Amino acid sequence: MTGQDDQEREFDLRWADEAAHKEPSARARMLAARWKENPPGPVPFRADPEPGRGRRSSWVSTAVVLGCVAAVIVLLGYVDFRAPY
């Protein structure tokens, strides 16, 4: 390719990008037609949290983790105590 071809191609891309009219996508046309008859209602940015189960406090989670660690230590000590040498 020569330098002149690159300049012509750049001009063509610039000309295409600066085009005044761009046709909307098929999805945009479909939604526009649907919303013309039945516009969508307002939607909150974020959904409200579900009122179900509450969040555990950090000390409960810490107690559960420490309890599991203690149980593993006791179990390993019991297995080591019963193992004959």
Salt bridges, closest charged atoms under 4 A:
GLU10 OE2 - ARG14 NH2 3.67
GLU23 OE2 - ARG29 NH1 3.18
